Amino acid sequence: YPGYAMLEAMAKNIPVLGTRYSIPQIFDENFWFEGQTLGPDWIERDDSIFIESAITKIKKFKSGDLVFKTTPRKFIETQYNFSKYIKDLKELLANV
């Protein structure tokens, strides 16, 4: 799950690169690094694949070949706001 620094960066429209286990799964999967798998008790990483994937993603982003489906700012605006929290809370309480 994302930490505060990641959410702050996205709120300022700064792209966040990471793995499927470290950035919000509903954010753009084109920005995920490869080389990690979910083991029975922890996340396992193949460093050679992980590093190569990270270098490739960063180079593609810097060259303009990697673009957002939605901006980080728009993601934060739609996924982390009080209206969404209230809606989610009402749905949760309706099932109690």
N, C-alpha and C positions, 0 to 999 in steps of 0.2 A: 504494500500500500504506500501511497506517496507521503513523503514527509513535508513539513512546513516549507522548507527551503525550495523544494520542487514546486509546490503550489504557488509560492511567491514568484518564482521565476516564470511560471506559466501565466500568472496574472499580469506580468509585465511583458507578455508576448515573447518570452525567451524560450526557444525550443529546448526540450528535455530529451536527452537520449538515454536509453537504459535497456533493461531486459523485460521480457513479459512478466517477470516476477517483481520488478522494481518500479515500474511506472504504471499508471492506471491502464487496465486492460481495455477500457473503452476508448482510450486515446489512440492516436494513429499508430497502428502496428508497424508501419514503414520505418518508424524510429526505434524499433527494438533491435538490440544486438542479439546475435545467435550465439550458441555455445553453452547454454545452460539448460539443464533438465531438472525436473522436480524428482528428487529421490524419495525414498520412504520416510526419511526423517529430516532432510535438508535439501537445499538447492545444490546440485553438483555442477561444476563448471569445467569445461575443457578450455584451458587458457589459450591454446594456440588458435582455436576457432573463435573464441571470444575476442581476442585482441585483433585478429584479422577483420572480423565483422565490425568492430568499433572503428577501426581505421577506415574501412570502406564506407561506412555510414557517414562519418565526419567529412571525408573527401567529397562524397556525393552531395552532402548538404552545402558545403562551401562552394561547390561548382554550380549549384542551382538545379542539379538533377534530382534532388530529393525535396519534394514539396509537401506541404500539409494538405490533408483532406479538409481540415478545419484549423484555424489558428489556435495556439495554446490559450490565448486570451478568451476566445469564444468558447472553448471547452470549459474553462473555469466559470465563465458567466452562466453557462447552461447547466453545469453539473454541481457547482458549489455555490448555491444561493439559498436564501431563506424560503423562497417560494417552493423550491424543490424539497427542502427539508420538511416544510409543513405538509406538503403533499405526501411525502414518504411516511411521515409520522401518522397522518390520518389513515393511510392504508394499513399501516402496522396495527394501529389501535382498533381498526374495524374488524380485524381478525382475532381479537382477544376475547 
